[in-house]
């Protein structure tokens, strides 16, 4: 649905997969370059594994544990992950299409040079999110907590942060189109350099005025 200001909302069209096969993966069942398709998985524990180019398609995963694993080139499509837990989540150059992640906690998300299309994060807690050089199209962060977001050299099209709090967003050469911060909690924000060109609300402008003045080099007395 288009917003009144002409800022378009993300187009989220995910349909939860159905008619899935229950699968309980054991140690060594998932290998580098494997394709997991059409499965319903209670716990997918891949913490510490080296699994570049893993593919997950049309799956429902209740709990995905991926701390300190190597997921470079990971491809996730048409899938739902109820909980994603990883103090360190290494998934550079990964591809996410029509995916919903409904909860969990990530301390450091290494998602640089990634592509996210039609992705929804709900109720997630993020420490540091590295999206340098990534492309985000139709992405929604709903009721999330983000401490620090690096979007240098990234491209954001129809991205919104409904009910989410953002502490800091940094980056240069970021391309911003239809990025909506009006429903975000920015009361405790420290830096917003990376979001030049995004849409904010009038009440947020009043709250953020001291921050904007400081970033522009003005002293308010």
MIDRENTI-532613 format. One record per residue (C-alpha): residue number from 1; x, y, z. Coordinates in pm, 1 decimal. Layout:
! MIDRENTI-532613
<node num="NUM" px="X" py="Y" pz="Z"/>
...
END
This chain:
! MIDRENTI-532613
<node num="1" px="0.0" py="0.0" pz="0.0"/>
<node num="2" px="137.5" py="341.9" pz="-94.5"/>
<node num="3" px="193.2" py="588.2" pz="189.3"/>
<node num="4" px="31.8" py="931.1" pz="173.5"/>
<node num="5" px="360.3" py="1112.1" pz="112.2"/>
<node num="6" px="436.7" py="909.8" pz="-196.9"/>
<node num="7" px="672.0" py="682.4" pz="-4.5"/>
<node num="8" px="583.8" py="330.4" pz="-116.2"/>
<node num="9" px="562.2" py="48.1" pz="136.8"/>
<node num="10" px="754.2" py="-277.5" pz="91.6"/>
<node num="11" px="573.8" py="-530.2" pz="-124.9"/>
<node num="12" px="575.4" py="-843.3" pz="86.8"/>
<node num="13" px="411.9" py="-1138.4" pz="-92.8"/>
<node num="14" px="544.9" py="-1444.7" pz="89.8"/>
<node num="15" px="312.6" py="-1747.0" pz="103.8"/>
<node num="16" px="409.2" py="-1994.6" pz="373.9"/>
<node num="17" px="513.0" py="-2328.0" pz="219.5"/>
<node num="18" px="272.6" py="-2621.0" pz="258.1"/>
<node num="19" px="279.6" py="-2999.7" pz="208.4"/>
<node num="20" px="624.8" py="-3025.2" pz="360.3"/>
<node num="21" px="819.7" py="-3333.7" pz="463.0"/>
<node num="22" px="922.7" py="-3348.0" pz="828.6"/>
<node num="23" px="1299.1" py="-3381.9" pz="857.7"/>
<node num="24" px="1528.9" py="-3420.4" pz="1157.8"/>
<node num="25" px="1884.6" py="-3355.0" pz="1036.9"/>
<node num="26" px="2163.3" py="-3528.4" pz="1222.5"/>
<node num="27" px="2535.5" py="-3450.4" pz="1245.0"/>
<node num="28" px="2690.4" py="-3443.8" pz="898.9"/>
<node num="29" px="2358.1" py="-3448.0" pz="714.6"/>
<node num="30" px="2413.0" py="-3096.2" pz="573.2"/>
<node num="31" px="2722.1" py="-3043.7" pz="359.4"/>
<node num="32" px="2877.8" py="-2762.4" pz="158.3"/>
<node num="33" px="2665.5" py="-2671.7" pz="-142.9"/>
<node num="34" px="2369.8" py="-2885.7" pz="-32.1"/>
<node num="35" px="2012.0" py="-2796.3" pz="-123.0"/>
<node num="36" px="1743.4" py="-2832.7" pz="143.2"/>
<node num="37" px="1400.7" py="-2815.8" pz="-19.2"/>
<node num="38" px="1042.4" py="-2877.4" pz="89.9"/>
<node num="39" px="1124.6" py="-2962.3" pz="451.7"/>
<node num="40" px="970.2" py="-2881.1" pz="788.3"/>
<node num="41" px="1251.3" py="-2875.1" pz="1042.4"/>
<node num="42" px="1217.5" py="-2837.6" pz="1417.5"/>
<node num="43" px="1582.8" py="-2748.9" pz="1485.2"/>
<node num="44" px="1848.0" py="-2682.9" pz="1221.6"/>
<node num="45" px="2169.9" py="-2655.5" pz="1420.7"/>
<node num="46" px="2460.3" py="-2563.5" pz="1194.2"/>
<node num="47" px="2664.7" py="-2364.4" pz="1445.7"/>
<node num="48" px="3034.4" py="-2367.9" pz="1369.3"/>
<node num="49" px="2994.9" py="-2550.2" pz="1037.2"/>
<node num="50" px="3162.0" py="-2449.9" pz="710.4"/>
<node num="51" px="2876.1" py="-2448.4" pz="459.0"/>
<node num="52" px="2928.4" py="-2196.2" pz="178.5"/>
<node num="53" px="2671.4" py="-2197.0" pz="-102.2"/>
<node num="54" px="2407.2" py="-2378.1" pz="102.1"/>
<node num="55" px="2054.7" py="-2350.4" pz="-44.7"/>
<node num="56" px="1730.0" py="-2350.7" pz="154.5"/>
<node num="57" px="1409.7" py="-2340.3" pz="-49.7"/>
<node num="58" px="1040.6" py="-2377.0" pz="42.2"/>
<node num="59" px="1112.1" py="-2474.9" pz="402.0"/>
<node num="60" px="970.8" py="-2396.7" pz="744.7"/>
<node num="61" px="1234.9" py="-2398.9" pz="1018.3"/>
<node num="62" px="1130.4" py="-2356.7" pz="1381.1"/>
<node num="63" px="1480.7" py="-2282.4" pz="1514.0"/>
<node num="64" px="1788.6" py="-2207.5" pz="1304.0"/>
<node num="65" px="2117.4" py="-2196.4" pz="1496.7"/>
<node num="66" px="2406.3" py="-2062.7" pz="1295.5"/>
<node num="67" px="2662.6" py="-1913.7" pz="1531.0"/>
<node num="68" px="3010.7" py="-1875.8" pz="1378.7"/>
<node num="69" px="2922.3" py="-2089.7" pz="1077.0"/>
<node num="70" px="3045.5" py="-2003.5" pz="728.3"/>
<node num="71" px="2735.2" py="-1929.1" pz="519.3"/>
<node num="72" px="2900.4" py="-1731.4" pz="240.7"/>
<node num="73" px="2682.4" py="-1744.8" pz="-69.0"/>
<node num="74" px="2383.7" py="-1881.3" pz="127.0"/>
<node num="75" px="2058.6" py="-1879.5" pz="-72.1"/>
<node num="76" px="1724.2" py="-1876.6" pz="112.7"/>
<node num="77" px="1403.1" py="-1866.4" pz="-90.9"/>
<node num="78" px="1029.0" py="-1894.6" pz="-19.4"/>
<node num="79" px="1088.3" py="-1997.6" pz="340.7"/>
<node num="80" px="989.5" py="-1916.4" pz="697.5"/>
<node num="81" px="1228.6" py="-1921.7" pz="992.4"/>
<node num="82" px="1055.8" py="-1885.3" pz="1328.3"/>
<node num="83" px="1373.8" py="-1822.3" pz="1530.9"/>
<node num="84" px="1720.6" py="-1736.9" pz="1403.4"/>
<node num="85" px="1987.0" py="-1735.8" pz="1673.7"/>
<node num="86" px="2351.2" py="-1655.6" pz="1604.5"/>
<node num="87" px="2580.9" py="-1435.5" pz="1813.9"/>
<node num="88" px="2787.3" py="-1414.5" pz="1493.8"/>
<node num="89" px="2605.8" py="-1476.3" pz="1162.8"/>
<node num="90" px="2844.6" py="-1491.8" pz="865.2"/>
<node num="91" px="2643.5" py="-1479.3" pz="542.3"/>
<node num="92" px="2821.1" py="-1241.8" pz="307.3"/>
<node num="93" px="2716.3" py="-1248.7" pz="-59.8"/>
<node num="94" px="2400.4" py="-1434.6" pz="42.2"/>
<node num="95" px="2065.1" py="-1414.8" pz="-135.2"/>
<node num="96" px="1726.3" py="-1394.5" pz="39.7"/>
<node num="97" px="1402.4" py="-1396.3" pz="-159.5"/>
<node num="98" px="1051.2" py="-1413.9" pz="-14.4"/>
<node num="99" px="1161.6" py="-1500.3" pz="339.1"/>
<node num="100" px="1020.1" py="-1425.7" pz="683.3"/>
<node num="101" px="1227.8" py="-1448.2" pz="999.5"/>
<node num="102" px="988.7" py="-1424.6" pz="1292.7"/>
<node num="103" px="1222.5" py="-1386.9" pz="1588.0"/>
<node num="104" px="1562.7" py="-1444.2" pz="1738.9"/>
<node num="105" px="1881.6" py="-1261.9" pz="1823.2"/>
<node num="106" px="2190.8" py="-1186.4" pz="1615.7"/>
<node num="107" px="2488.7" py="-1013.3" pz="1773.1"/>
<node num="108" px="2684.2" py="-945.6" pz="1454.2"/>
<node num="109" px="2518.1" py="-997.7" pz="1115.8"/>
<node num="110" px="2771.2" py="-1011.1" pz="832.5"/>
<node num="111" px="2541.6" py="-953.7" pz="534.7"/>
<node num="112" px="2764.0" py="-739.6" pz="318.4"/>
<node num="113" px="2730.5" py="-778.9" pz="-60.4"/>
<node num="114" px="2401.5" py="-961.2" pz="-1.7"/>
<node num="115" px="2070.8" py="-938.5" pz="-186.1"/>
<node num="116" px="1742.5" py="-922.6" pz="7.2"/>
<node num="117" px="1417.7" py="-920.3" pz="-189.6"/>
<node num="118" px="1073.9" py="-954.5" pz="-30.9"/>
<node num="119" px="1212.3" py="-1021.5" pz="317.6"/>
<node num="120" px="1042.9" py="-957.0" pz="651.1"/>
<node num="121" px="1217.9" py="-955.6" pz="988.9"/>
<node num="122" px="980.5" py="-961.1" pz="1286.6"/>
<node num="123" px="1071.3" py="-913.9" pz="1652.8"/>
<node num="124" px="1443.0" py="-959.1" pz="1589.7"/>
<node num="125" px="1721.2" py="-817.2" pz="1806.6"/>
<node num="126" px="2034.2" py="-714.0" pz="1619.1"/>
<node num="127" px="2361.2" py="-582.6" pz="1756.1"/>
<node num="128" px="2567.5" py="-480.8" pz="1453.9"/>
<node num="129" px="2428.8" py="-531.7" pz="1101.3"/>
<node num="130" px="2678.1" py="-502.9" pz="815.1"/>
<node num="131" px="2492.7" py="-444.5" pz="487.6"/>
<node num="132" px="2777.6" py="-275.5" pz="301.0"/>
<node num="133" px="2734.9" py="-307.7" pz="-72.4"/>
<node num="134" px="2406.7" py="-496.7" pz="-35.9"/>
<node num="135" px="2081.4" py="-449.8" pz="-226.2"/>
<node num="136" px="1756.0" py="-444.0" pz="-27.4"/>
<node num="137" px="1429.7" py="-441.2" pz="-221.6"/>
<node num="138" px="1091.1" py="-472.6" pz="-47.1"/>
<node num="139" px="1230.9" py="-537.1" pz="300.3"/>
<node num="140" px="1041.1" py="-481.1" pz="624.4"/>
<node num="141" px="1183.1" py="-468.2" pz="976.0"/>
<node num="142" px="882.2" py="-496.8" pz="1208.9"/>
<node num="143" px="918.0" py="-459.4" pz="1587.5"/>
<node num="144" px="1294.1" py="-511.4" pz="1570.6"/>
<node num="145" px="1577.3" py="-363.4" pz="1776.9"/>
<node num="146" px="1886.2" py="-257.9" pz="1580.1"/>
<node num="147" px="2183.6" py="-117.9" pz="1767.2"/>
<node num="148" px="2402.9" py="-29.7" pz="1469.5"/>
<node num="149" px="2343.4" py="-49.1" pz="1094.1"/>
<node num="150" px="2615.6" py="-7.4" pz="830.6"/>
<node num="151" px="2466.8" py="61.3" pz="485.9"/>
<node num="152" px="2764.0" py="211.6" pz="305.0"/>
<node num="153" px="2745.2" py="159.6" pz="-73.6"/>
<node num="154" px="2412.0" py="-20.0" pz="-30.2"/>
<node num="155" px="2093.1" py="24.6" pz="-234.2"/>
<node num="156" px="1761.7" py="39.2" pz="-47.7"/>
<node num="157" px="1429.6" py="38.6" pz="-234.0"/>
<node num="158" px="1097.3" py="18.3" pz="-48.3"/>
<node num="159" px="1241.5" py="-54.8" pz="295.2"/>
<node num="160" px="1049.6" py="20.5" pz="616.3"/>
<node num="161" px="1115.0" py="-7.7" pz="989.6"/>
<node num="162" px="766.3" py="-33.9" pz="1142.0"/>
<node num="163" px="778.1" py="-33.7" pz="1521.9"/>
<node num="164" px="1153.6" py="-87.2" pz="1516.5"/>
<node num="165" px="1415.7" py="103.4" pz="1712.1"/>
<node num="166" px="1741.4" py="208.6" pz="1547.8"/>
<node num="167" px="2032.4" py="336.6" pz="1754.7"/>
<node num="168" px="2275.2" py="423.8" pz="1475.1"/>
<node num="169" px="2287.0" py="404.1" pz="1095.2"/>
<node num="170" px="2608.6" py="489.6" pz="915.8"/>
<node num="171" px="2737.0" py="476.0" pz="563.7"/>
<node num="172" px="2828.3" py="674.4" pz="256.3"/>
<node num="173" px="2727.4" py="639.3" pz="-109.5"/>
<node num="174" px="2400.8" py="478.6" pz="-2.2"/>
<node num="175" px="2117.5" py="490.0" pz="-255.2"/>
<node num="176" px="1784.9" py="550.5" pz="-81.3"/>
<node num="177" px="1447.0" py="520.8" pz="-256.4"/>
<node num="178" px="1115.1" py="488.6" pz="-68.7"/>
<node num="179" px="1277.9" py="420.2" pz="268.7"/>
<node num="180" px="1028.8" py="484.5" pz="547.5"/>
<node num="181" px="1130.7" py="567.1" pz="905.2"/>
<node num="182" px="799.5" py="718.9" pz="1013.4"/>
<node num="183" px="692.9" py="419.6" pz="1220.8"/>
<node num="184" px="1039.8" py="369.4" pz="1370.1"/>
<node num="185" px="1135.4" py="450.1" pz="1728.2"/>
<node num="186" px="1417.2" py="703.3" pz="1692.3"/>
<node num="187" px="1404.5" py="851.5" pz="2042.7"/>
<node num="188" px="1745.0" py="712.0" pz="2141.8"/>
<node num="189" px="1914.6" py="738.9" pz="1804.0"/>
<node num="190" px="2278.9" py="852.9" pz="1805.0"/>
<node num="191" px="2363.1" py="865.8" pz="1433.4"/>
<node num="192" px="2155.2" py="862.4" pz="1115.1"/>
<node num="193" px="2415.1" py="948.5" pz="852.2"/>
<node num="194" px="2329.7" py="648.3" pz="640.6"/>
<node num="195" px="1963.2" py="740.2" pz="593.7"/>
<node num="196" px="1992.2" py="1064.9" pz="399.3"/>
<node num="197" px="1689.1" py="1073.6" pz="169.3"/>
<node num="198" px="1462.1" py="860.3" pz="388.7"/>
<node num="199" px="1113.8" py="973.2" pz="494.7"/>
<node num="200" px="1051.7" py="1076.6" pz="855.9"/>
<node num="201" px="746.5" py="1222.3" pz="1030.4"/>
<node num="202" px="698.4" py="1574.6" pz="1158.2"/>
<node num="203" px="709.0" py="1465.8" pz="1521.9"/>
<node num="204" px="1035.0" py="1282.5" pz="1457.5"/>
<node num="205" px="1183.5" py="1594.9" pz="1300.6"/>
<node num="206" px="1123.5" py="1782.4" pz="1625.7"/>
<node num="207" px="1285.7" py="1502.5" pz="1827.6"/>
<node num="208" px="1581.8" py="1470.6" pz="1593.2"/>
<node num="209" px="1648.0" py="1843.6" pz="1545.0"/>
<node num="210" px="1942.1" py="1854.5" pz="1792.6"/>
<node num="211" px="2099.1" py="1552.1" pz="1622.8"/>
<node num="212" px="2064.6" py="1704.1" pz="1275.9"/>
<node num="213" px="2209.6" py="2033.7" pz="1397.9"/>
<node num="214" px="2509.0" py="1858.3" pz="1551.8"/>
<node num="215" px="2571.8" py="1656.5" pz="1234.8"/>
<node num="216" px="2560.2" py="1977.0" pz="1030.2"/>
<node num="217" px="2812.9" py="2142.9" pz="1261.5"/>
<node num="218" px="2575.1" py="2382.2" pz="1439.2"/>
<node num="219" px="2580.0" py="2452.0" pz="1812.5"/>
<node num="220" px="2241.0" py="2491.8" pz="1972.0"/>
<node num="221" px="2241.0" py="2729.0" pz="2270.0"/>
END
